[in-house]
Amino acid sequence: MTFISEELNRVVAVLVDRAGKVQHVMLGDDTRVYLPDIGRQRAGTSRFRGIRLIRTYLKGDGRDVELSREDLTDLSKLQLDMVISVAVGPGGYPGKVAYAHLVPDNPEDKIWEIETAPNPAEVDLSFTYFITELEGEFQRKAAEVVTTGGHPALLIYVSTREGRDEDVEIAEMLELCRTAGVDVVDTVVQRRNQMHPKYGVGKGKIEEITLRALQRDVDLLVFGQDLSPPQLRGITNETDLKVIDRTQLILDIFAQRASTRDGKVQVELAQLKYNLPRLHQKNTGMSRLAGGIGGRGPGETKLEINRRRARDRIRSLEKDIENLSKQRELRRSRRVDNRVPTVSIVGYTNAGKSTLLNRLTHSKVLSEDKLFATLQPTSRRLRFPDEREIIFTDTVGFIHDLPQDLVAAFKATLEELDEADLLIHLVDAADEEYVAKIEAVNRILGEIDLGDKEQLLVFNKMDLLENSEAESLAENYQAIPVSAVQKDSLEPLVEVLEDRLFRQRRAEESSARH
């Protein structure tokens, strides 16, 4: 190689597999060489590509050698076993050698290790033994990091000047990941004025993320913001990892938790509407979709077929939702005919709405310390001794910047709120961000034309605060303090509901008589 390189005055390079067989031969210019497209998908259980790059170096008269930035980028991006640069000496004889390999997770955050030798004959290395040990060390380091049974992932967050506090956003994303069954093994934060139009993060940070994913043995990236279709494609193509954004994560949680026909239809519609513009040639796995599918058009590509399938399915689901909405309307009209007052419990996700419903009505609605434990509105009755009763409805939890596709898809479900005589706006008083969450809920209520609906503000989890703090907080907001896990604390709430609802009903009946 060095003789040929000296004769042609061009860089010569080979890609060699672990059996010592040359897979590719490349000829570059006098400084660099361009590698063929060998893909970036890891094969089998091997952590690396199973290929090492050996190239010549023409500067320095054999006494100096270096690995270029491009060499080291190829090492990490392509997950090569090793990159070796051999200096071309006088007469074409091989001179000094520099070689680099990736290193496992370490306190110094080193990406690679570079070593040198006077010439190839003095490289004291048994490559087969070395690469086996290196992969074993990567495996051991990754095992130390992954501690739960969830799907391991990296959380990527781009901190810009807009939006909420960085720590608050990341904490909420970590909670969303926990709820979705995703185990965040590391978090990468980059501070920028705005998100990169192609990668979300900077190009250099993408390279760091790719290596971090290798070190942590993860194949999933979760972005804390929503990604545009070009950003999603750019990141996926650059890292060759699975990439999801905030909305996709929320949709995945909804898909996991939807158990009724209503919920499943709403979730599928939201997913399709969100994913349709993100369908591209490299990822066209839409074969599971069925219904309303016509024959293949002349000259139609697989991508076009997938998009048409998705659009047909969207139309079918929208018809289903329209029919389900009519059925809900019929059920609501029957309740109105029976003159039973209704109360809908709204609030930020994980505020304790289902727990409050269970405690008030002695029910056993699913109640978990996870986001979006409730998807489908659930109604239960609270009976009073004099045969009067109230119907309580528990609704899906709201969240900051609720994805528009979810607002649209669940609008029919949230129509339950429009028929309510009163909304209980439940707030987690122990949450440091309770003010922002109150505003987020009110903002979404406004978006679905329910901003003027009568509300009763109720602060939950007051048992987690000091008595004086709880009393002061409730007084400042003219709210009712409760703890949904303590039955006695709910008596003032029940008294207010009984007085307000039945006083309201008596006023309506009196007005009707006159």
TIZAGU-914052 format. One record per residue: residue in three letters; x, y, z of N, C-alpha, C in turn. Coordinates in pm, whole numbers, plus 50000, padded with zeros to 5 digits. Example, Ala and Ser with C-alpha at 12.3 -4.5 7.8 and 13.67 -1.06 7.14 Angstrom:
TIZAGU-914052
ALA513194943150780512304955050780513204967050780 SER512854977550708513674989450714512905000350787 
end
This chain:
TIZAGU-914052
MET500824987950000500005000050000500855012650000 THR501905012950083502735024950090503535026949962 PHE503985016149898504705017349770503795023349663 ILE502565018249654501615023249554501265037749583 SER501075040849710500715054449750501825064149713 GLU503095059949733504225068649701504345070749551 GLU504105060249475504215060949329503135070049270 LEU501905068949323500785076649268500625090249334 ASN501295092149448501125104149530499655106149567 ARG499015095249602497605095549642497415086149761 VAL496435089349843496145080949959495515067849911 VAL496015056849964495445043649937494865038350067 ALA493665032450060493015027450183492305014350155 VAL492195006350258491444993650248490554992150372 LEU489454985250354488604981150465488774966150480 VAL489204961950599489534947950625488604942450732 ASP488064930250707487174924350808488004917050913 ARG487324910951009488034904651121488714891651083 ALA488374886350967489074874450919490324878150840 GLY490574891350828491754895950755491534897350606 LYS490294896250559490004897450416489694911950381 VAL490234916350268489994930050222488604930750158 GLN487754939450211486394940950161486284952050056 HIS487054962850074487004974049980488404979849967 VAL488724984649845489954992049820489565005749767 MET490145016549826489795030249787491065037849750 LEU490925046849653492015055349612491565069849629 GLY492305077649708491915091449735492795101449663 ASP492815113749714493745123749661495015123649747 ASP495735134649751496995134349826496835136049976 THR495585138950022495385140950168494295132150228 ARG493285128750152492175121350213491595111350116 VAL490745102650171490095092350092488625091850130 TYR487785088750035486345088050061485915073450067 LEU485185070050173484765056150192483495053250115 PRO483315040750073482055036950007480935036350110 ASP479715035650063478565034650152478465020350205 ILE478875018350329478815004950389477675003850489 GLY476845014450499475725014150593476215016350734 ARG475265017750827475645019950966474955010351061 GLN474275000451005473534991251090474464981051151 ARG474424979551283475254969551350474784955551313 ALA475704946651289475344933051248475384923651367 GLY474334915251378474284905351483474404911451620 THR475194904951705475374909851841476624918451855 SER477374919951745478604927751753478294942451776 ARG479064948651863478844962651894479454971651786 PHE480454966651714481104974451611480804968551473 ARG481334975451372481074971551234481694958351197 GLY482804954851261483524942751222484484945551108 ILE484774958451084485674962650976486614973351031 ARG487884972550991488824983151028489354989950901 LEU489625002750914490125010750803491635012350817 ILE492355009050710493805011250706494075020550588 ARG494775031450612495035041450507496475046350515 THR496945051850404498295057250401498275072350428 TYR499435077450470499575091650503500815096850433 LEU500645106950347501725111050257502595122450310 LYS502175129450414502965140750465503975136050569 GLY505015143950588505935141250700507085132150669 ASP507215127350545508365119250505508525106650592 GLY507405101250639507425088850715507675090250862 ARG508135102250904508475104151046507315109551129 ASP506335115751062505145120851129503905114351068 VAL502895113151149501645107351101500515112651187 GLU499335113651131498185117951210496915111851153 LEU495905111651236494565107551193493755120251175 SER493165121751057492405133951028491075133851103 ARG490455145651105489125146751166488145137551094 GLU488295136450961487405127650884487585113050925 ASP488855109050951489125095250995488405092251126 LEU488525101551221487935099451353486415100151347 THR485895108651257484435109051238483925095851183 ASP484645090451083484255077351028484315066551136 LEU485315067351222485475057551329484215056851416 SER483735068751459482575068951549481255067551474 LYS481135074251361479865074251287479565060551227 LEU480595053951173480405040851111480645029351209 GLN481065032751330481325022751435482335012351387 LEU483425017451329484495008751282485245002651400 ASP485854991051377486654984851482487864993551517 MET488484999151411489695007051432489995014851304 VAL490715025851319491235033451206492745034151221 ILE493495030351114494955030051120495505038751007 SER496435047551040497095056050941498575052550939 VAL499105049150819500515045050804501235055350718 ALA502255061350774503025071550701503825065050589 VAL503925072150477504725067650363506115073850372 GLY507125065250390508495070050405509255070650274 PRO510535074050280511375074650159511365061250086 GLY511225062049953511215049849873509915042149883 GLY508935047649953507655040749966507585031150082 TYR508665030750164508655021650278507725027250388 PRO507055018150463506145022850569506915029250684 GLY506335040350735506955047450847506085046650972 LYS505965057751039505255058251167503775054751150 VAL503185049151256501785044451252501005051151366 ALA499805055551334498855060351437497575052351421 TYR497035047651532495775040051525494855044251639 ALA493555043851612492555048451710491405038651718 HIS490815038051836489605029851857488695037251954 LEU487435034251948486465040152040486675034752180 VAL486275042452279486415037952418485055038052486 PRO484835029252584483555028952655483335041752735 ASP482165042752795481825054252879482885056052987 ASN483305068553008484385071053102484205084853164 PRO484785087153284484615100053353485175111853275 GLU486195109553191486785120553114486005123752988 ASP484935115952959484145117652837485005116552712 LYS486015107952717486825105452598486015097452496 ILE486175101052371485455094152264486305082752207 TRP487585085652187488475075652129489845076152195 GLU490615065852172491985064852220492895064052097 ILE493935072552094494875072551981496245068152032 GLU496865058551962498195053851997499075053951874 THR500375053751895501325054051784502395043251801 ALA503075040751690504215031351690505185035951581 PRO506495032951597507495037651498507235032351358 ASN506695020051349506375014151219505405002551241 PRO504774997451135503764986851152504284974451225 ALA505554971051207506084958951270506134960151422 GLU506124972451472506244974551616504894977751683 VAL503794975351612502474976751674502234964251758 ASP502354965751888502264954351980500804952052015 LEU500094944751927498644943351946498164930551878 SER497484922051955496764910651897495354915351869 PHE495054918151741493804925051711492564916951753 THR492554903951727491384895751760491104896151910 TYR492144894451990491984894952135491554908952178 PHE492174919152118491884933052156490424936552131 ILE489904933552012488544937851978487514930052061 THR487814917652094486914909852180486844915952320 GLU487984919652374488024925852505487344939652505 LEU487554947352396486954960652387485424959752384 GLU484914950552305483464949052300482914944252434 GLY483664935652502483244931252634483204942652734 GLU484174951752724484204963352814483034972752786 PHE482714974852658481544982852623480284976552684 GLN480184963352675479004956352727478914957952878 ARG480024956952948480024958053094479634972253136 LYS480174982353068479844996253101478374999153077 ALA477844993952968476434996152937475554989553041 ALA475944977653087475154970553187475114978153319 GLU476164985653349476184993553472475195005153465 VAL474935010053345474065021753328472605017753325 VAL472255007453249470865003453233470424995853358 THR469505001553432469144995853563467684991553573 THR466864994453474465454990553482465094982053361 GLY463864977153362463414968453255462844975753136 GLY462844989153138462284996753028463184996552905 HIS462645001552793463435002252670464485013352687 PRO465785010152680466805020352703466825030852592 ALA467025043352630467015054352533467845065852584 LEU468245074452491468845087252525467785098052512 LEU467715106952609466805118452601467625130352551 ILE467145136452443467825147952383466935160152401 TYR467485170652460466705182852480467485194952430 VAL466825202852346467425215152294466845226852373 SER467695233352450467245244452535467375257552458 THR466245263652426466235276552357465745287352452 ARG465765299452406465335310552492463825310552513 GLU463105303952423461655303552434461235291752521 GLY460005292152570459465280852642459725281252791 ARG459405270052857459515269253002460955266853045 ASP461135266653177462445264153235462965250453190 GLU464245249953160464875237753110464685225953205 ASP464925228053335464805217053431463375211753439 VAL462395220753429460985216653435460635208253314 GLU461065212753196460775205453073461405191453076 ILE462655190753120463335177753123462675168453224 ALA462295173853341461635165653442460325159853388 GLU459555168053313458315163053257458575152553149 MET459615154553068459955144552967460385131453032 LEU461135132253141461535120053212460315112553265 GLU459315120153313458095113853363457285107653248 LEU457245114453135456575108753017457265095852974 CYS458595095952975459345083852938459045072453035 ARG459025075453163458725065153263457355059153239 THR456385067753211455035063053186454975054353061 ALA455765057752960455755050252834456555037252842 GLY457265035052953458095023152964459455024752898 VAL459915037352889461225040252831462185043352945 ASP463325036752946464335038853050465395048452996 VAL465365060953043466335070852998467665068153070 VAL468665063652994469945060353056470905072153054 ASP470585082352975471435094252973470645105652909 THR470955117852948470295129652892471335138752830 VAL471095142852706472005151852635471265165152614 VAL471855175952664471235189152651472155198152568 GLN471565205152473472325215252399471565228452404 ARG472285239052434471675252452441471955259952311 ARG470875263752245470965270752117469935282052114 ASN470145291752026469145302152008467855296451949 GLN468015286751859466865279951801467305266151754 MET466345257351731466685243751690467275243751549 HIS468255235051528468875233651396467815228951297 PRO467715235151178466645231651085466705217451032 LYS467905211351034468025197750980468155187151088 TYR468865190251195469155180151297468575183351435 GLY467935194651454467485198451587468635203551670 VAL469675195051686470915199051752471955201951644 GLY473115207051684474185209851588474785197151530 LYS475475198551418476075187051350477075179951441 GLY477885187651514478845181451604478175173751716 LYS477065179051766476345172351874475735159251825 ILE475315158851699474775146451642475835135351647 GLU477085138851615478155128951621478355124151765 GLU478295133451860478435129752001477305120452045 ILE476085123652001474925115452037475075101351981 THR475555100351856475735087151794476695078651875 LEU477805084751917478775077251998478205073952135 ARG477505083552196476915081052328475935069352323 ALA475175068552212474235057352196474985044052188 LEU476145044152120476965032052113477505028452250 GLN478005038352323478565035752455477515030452552 ARG476285035652541475225031552633474425019552580 ASP474745015252460474055003852397472545006552383 VAL472205018052327470795021352305470555023552156 ASP469325021052113468975023051972467785032451957 LEU467475040052064466335049052061466745062852112 LEU466395073252035466575087052077465205093352097 VAL465005099652214463755106552243464065121452253 PHE463465129452164463675143852165462605150552249 GLY463025160352329462105167252419461235177452351 GLN461475180152223460625189252145460045181552027 ASP459065187751963458535181851841459495184551726 LEU459675174651641460575175651526459765177051398 SER460245185451309459615186651178459975174251095 PRO459205171150990459565159750905461005160150855 PRO461535171650806462935171750762463925169050876 GLN463625174050998464505171451111464485156651147 LEU463315150651148463205136451180464005128051081 ARG463885131250952464625123850850466135126250864 GLY466505138950888467925142050900468605134751014 ILE467955134551130468535127851248468585112851226 THR467505107151172467455092651149468535088351050 ASN468685095950942469675092550841471095094050894 GLU471315103950979472665106651029473075096751137 THR472135092351221472485083551333472135068951309 ASP471215066551217470705053051191470085046951316 LEU469525055451401468825050951521467355054351509 LYS466535047751589465115051151593464965064351668 VAL464175073451613464015086851670462535089751688 ILE462155094051807460785098651831460845112151902 ASP459795120151882459765133151949458695133152058 ARG458475144752117457575145752232456155141252198 THR455635145852085454275142052048454175127152024 GLN455155121351955455125106851931455165099152061 LEU455915104052159455985097352289454625097752358 ILE453965109452355452635110652416451645101652344 LEU451705101352212450815092652135451045077952169 ASP452305074452193452615060652229452015057052365 ILE452065066552459451445064252591449945062252574 PHE449315070652493447885069352470447565055952405 ALA448415051652311448175038952242448275027252340 GLN449225028052434449385017352533448175016552626 ARG447585028152656446565028652760445135028252707 ALA444965030052576443615029752520443055015552529 SER441905014052595441325000752612439924999752553 THR439225010852536437885010752479437945013752330 ARG436855011052260436805013952117436995028952093 ASP436315037052173436455051652159437925055652166 GLY438595051252271439975055152293440895050352182 LYS440715037952137441575032452033441405039751900 VAL440165043051868439905050251743440545064151749 GLN440355070951862440905084451876442425084351867 VAL443065074651931444525073851930445045070851790 GLU444435061151723444915057551589444785069351493 LEU443685076651504443505088251417444595098751444 ALA444855101351571445895111151605447255106751553 GLN447575093851568448865088751520448985090251368 LEU447925086651296447975087451151448135101751102 LYS447385110851162447485124851120448875130551147 TYR449475126251258450805131251290451875125051201 ASN451725112051172452775104951100452685106350948 LEU451515110050896451355110750750452415119650683 PRO452615132050729453635140350663455065135650690 ARG455225126250783456555121250818456875108150748 LEU455945103250667456235091250587457245094850480 HIS458315086950469459265089250362459795075750315 GLN460595076050212460965063850142461675053650231 LYS462445058650329463255049450409462435042250515 ASN461295047750552460515041850660459055041550620 THR458655030850555457295030250500456535018450557 GLY456685015850684456045004250745454585006650778 MET453745007550675452335010250697451474998250657 SER452084986650639451324975250587450244970550682 ARG450334974250808449304969850905447974976950882 LEU448004988250810446774995650788445914988250686 ALA444614988550711443694981950620442414990050613 GLY441564986550515440274993450505440335004650405 GLY439395004650309439325015550212440495016150118 ILE441175004750095442375004850013442025000749871 GLY442375009249775442105006249635443244998549574 GLY443144995949444444204988749375445394997749350 ARG446494991349316447724998749291447575006949163 GLY447875019849171447785028549054448985026648963 PRO448855030048835449975028548742451135037648782 GLY452305031648792453485039548827453535044048971 GLU452665038849056452595043249195453715036949276 THR454455045049352455535039749433454995034249564 LYS455835026649634455455021249764455135032449862 LEU455915043249856455655054749944454285060649917 GLU453925062349789452615068049755451485058949800 ILE451685045949787450665036449833450455037649982 ASN451555038550057451455039650203450725052450243 ARG451035063450174450355076050205448865075150172 ARG448535068750062447125067550026446385058650126 ARG447035047950168446435039350271446155047150398 ALA447135055450437446955063250559445805073050545 ARG445705079950429444615089450409443245082450408 ASP443185070650346441925063050344441525058950485 ARG442515054750562442235050550699441785062350785 ILE442395073950762441995086050836440525089250810 ARG440105088650684438695091450651437765081450719 SER438175068750720437355058550784437225060950934 LEU438345064450999438315066951143437505079251178 GLU437575089551092436795101651118435305098751113 LYS434885089751026433475085551022433095078051149 ASP434005069351193433755061851318433595071451436 ILE434475081451441434425091051553433125098951549 GLU432675102351428431415109551415430255101251470 ASN430245088251439429185079351489429285077751640 LEU430505076251691430675074751836430245087451908 SER430495098951847430085111651906428565112451916 LYS427875107551814426405107451816425895098551929 GLN426555087351949426135078352057426325085052193 ARG427465092152210427695099152336426655110252356 GLU426305116852247425305127452253423975121852301 LEU423625109852253422375103452294422395100252443 ARG423535095052490423645091752633423565104352719 ARG424195115152672424155127552748422745133252753 SER422005132352642420645137652639419745130052737 ARG420005117152752419215109352848419475114052991 ARG420745117353019421055122253153420395135753178 VAL420395144153074419755157253087418265155553112 ASP417645146153041416215143553060415915139153202 ASN416865131753260416675127053397417005137853501 ARG417455149453452417725160853539418755157653647 VAL419785149853612420845146753707422005156253682 PRO422385164453779423505173653759424815166053738 THR425675171353651426945164853620428115174053652 VAL429185167853700430415174953732431565167853661 SER432355175153582433525169353517434785173953589 ILE435665164353614436925167353682438005169253575 VAL438575181053571439645183953476440895187853553 GLY442025187653484443255191653549444455186253475 TYR445625190653517446865186053456447025171153481 THR447685164353391447865149953407448585146853539 ASN448135136353604448685131753732448385141053848 ALA447275148653837446885157553948446095150054054 GLY445645137854021444885129854118443405129254087 LYS443015131153962441585131553926440895118153949 SER441535107253905440915094053922440825090154069 THR441835093854146441815091054290440655098454356 LEU440445111054317439345118854372438005112654334 LEU437855108554209436615102254165436345089554246 ASN437365081354264437195068954340436775071654483 ARG437395081854545437105084754686435705090454702 LEU435265098754609433935104854619432815094854594 THR433055085854499431965076954454432165062454495 HIS433185059654577433475045954621433645036754501 SER434395041454400434615033654278436035028254277 LYS436345020854170437675015154153438215017854013 VAL438095030453973438655034453844440175033753853 LEU440845029453742442295028453741442935041353788 SER443785040353888444455052153943445915048653965 GLU446815055053889448235052253899449025065153912 ASP450235063853968451135075353976451915076253846 LYS451175077653737451755078953603450935089053525 LEU451565094853423450855104353340449835097153253 PHE448705103553230447655098353141447155084553183 ALA446965082553313446395069853358444975068253307 THR444275079453286442905079153234442885084553091 LEU442315076853001442135081552863440665083452831 GLN439865073452863438455074052830437675080452946 PRO436825090652919436015096353027435205085653099 THR435265086053232434565076153314433585083353404 SER432335078653404431295085153484430875076253600 ARG430705082353717430245075253836429265084353911 ARG428385078353992427355085854063427705087554211 LEU427385099354262427475102054406426065104554456 ARG425595095854546424215096754596424195103254734 PHE423165111454754422935118054882421775111054954 PRO421695112655086420665105655163419235108455116 ASP418965120255062417575123655024417285120454878 GLU417955109954826417715104854691418255113954581 ARG418915124354616419545132654514420905126654478 GLU421365129554356422645124054315423335133354216 ILE424645131454203425475138854109426255128754027 ILE426405131353898427255122953813428605129853798 PHE429675122553835431035127553819431665121153696 THR432375129053617433085123853500434565127053512 ASP435375116653503436835118253505437315119053361 THR438175128553329438625130653191440125128553178 VAL440565127853054441995126553026442725138753080 GLY443925136453133444705147553187445245156653079 PHE445325169453111445885179053017447395179853039 ILE448085185752942449535187252954449965199752880 HIS451075205652923451615217652860451845214952712 ASP451395224252627451545222752481450995209352435 LEU449755206452471449115194152427449155193752274 PRO449685183052216449795182352070448455185152001 GLN448495193351895447275197251826446515185151771 ASP447265174951727446585163051676445795156151786 LEU446275156951911445535151052022444335159652059 VAL444505172952056443375181752086442245179151988 ALA442605178051859441595175751756440965161951770 ALA441795151751791441275138151796440405135551918 PHE440745142152030439995139652153438915150152180 LYS438715159052084437725169452105436335163352124 ALA436045152852046434745146352061434605140152200 THR435685134252249435655128452383435465139352488 LEU436125150652468436035161452565434725169252554 GLU433865165252456432535171352450431735168752577 GLU432155158252651431515155352779431555167752869 LEU432635175352857432805187052943431765197752912 ASP431355198552785430425209052745429065207352811 GLU428715194852841427405192152901427435192653054 ALA428625194453111428725194553257428125207353314 ASP427475206053430426985217853499428115225453566 LEU429205218453597430315224553670431585216853640 LEU432705224053632434005217653617434785218853747 ILE435255207553798436205207853909437595208453847 HIS438275219553866439645221053816440575216753929 LEU441085204453918441905198654024443375202054001 VAL444035206654106445425211154097446265203654200 ASP447435199054159448385192854251449095204154326 ALA448675206654449449215217854526450675215754564 ALA451125203154565452505200354605453485201954488 ASP452955204354370453805206154252454315220554247 GLU455625222254239456195235754237455745243654115 GLU455325236854010454905243553886453385244653877 TYR452695244853991451235244453987450635256653915 VAL451285268253925450755280253860450765278453708 ALA451895273853654452005271753509451025261053462 LYS450775251153546449875240253507448415244753511 ILE448085253453604446735259353604446515266853474 GLU447525274753435447415282553312447325273453189 ALA448065262353189448035253153075446645246953058 VAL446025243053170444685237153163443675247453113 ASN443745259453167442805269953124443015273452976 ARG444255272952930444535275852790443875265352699 ILE443975252552737443385241952655441855242552662 LEU441315245652778439855247352787439395258452693 GLY440195268952683439855279652590439905275052446 GLU440885266352414441025261352277439835252852234 ILE439205246252329438045237852295436735244752335 ASP436795258252344435605266452367434905263652499 LEU435685260552601435115258052734435695267452839 GLY436315278352791436945287652883435975294852975 ASP434705296052930433705303253010432885293953099 LYS433155280953093432395271353175432685273853323 GLU431655272853406431815275253550432775265053611 GLN433735270253687434765261753748434735262753899 LEU435165251953962435415251754105436865247354122 LEU437725256354169439135253254183439365245254311 VAL439995233654297440235224754411441715221254413 PHE442375223954527443785220454544443885206854611 ASN444505197354542444655183754592446055181754653 LYS446225170554724447495166554786447945176554892 MET446975182754960447305192555064447975185855184 ASP447835172655195448485165455305450015165755292 LEU450495169355172451945169855152452525183555188 LEU451665192955229452105206355267451905208455417 GLU452605218355471452355222355609450965228555618 ASN450285226855732448915231755747448795246655714 SER449715254555766449645268955744449825272355596 GLU450715265155530450955267555388449735263555306 ALA449115252355340447935247555268446785257455283 GLU446565262155405445465271555428445695284655353 SER446925289655356447255302155288447065300755137 LEU447495289555083447385287254939445935286854894 ALA445115279454969443705278354935443015291954945 GLU443375299555047442755312655066443135322254954 ASN444395322054914444865331154809444135328654677 TYR443845316054648443205312554521441695310454535 GLN441165312554657439745309954682439385295854636 ALA440225286554674440055272554633439695264054753 ILE439235252054724438885242454831440065232954848 PRO440645232154968441765223054990441285208855021 VAL441855198854955441485184954982442735176254972 SER442575164155021443535153454994442705141454950 ALA442845137654823441985127154769442175113754839 VAL443265112254912443495099554982442935099955124 GLN442415111555166441845112755300440365116355288 LYS439505106855319438065108555297437495120555373 ASP437935122555496437365133355578437615147155516 SER438715148555442439045161655386438105165555272 LEU437295156055224436435158755109435065164255148 GLU434755164155276433425168555319433125182955279 PRO434055192555298433765206355253433485207155102 LEU434205199055023433995198954878432585193954845 VAL432165183154909430835177554883429745187654922 GLU429945194455034428955204355077428835215754976 VAL429975220454925429945231254825429275226554697 LEU429585214254654428975208954532427455207654548 GLU427035202354664425605200454687424895213854688 ASP425475223454756424835236554764424775243354627 ARG425905243254557425955250554430425105243854322 LEU425185230654311424475223854202422975223454224 PHE422575220354345421135219254367420495232954383 ARG421255242854428420755256554427420585261254283 GLN421555257554200421475260954058420275254053992 ARG420065241454028418955234053969417615239754015 ARG417525243654142416275249454193415985262654122 ALA417055270454097416865283254027416365280953886 GLU416885270553819416465267653682414995263253681 GLU414635254753778413245249853784412285261253814 SER412705270353904411855281753938411665290853818 SER412745292953742412665301253623411765294953519 ALA411815281653508410975274753409409495275953444 ARG409185275653575407775276353617407195290253586 HIS408045300453596407555313953573407665317953426 
end
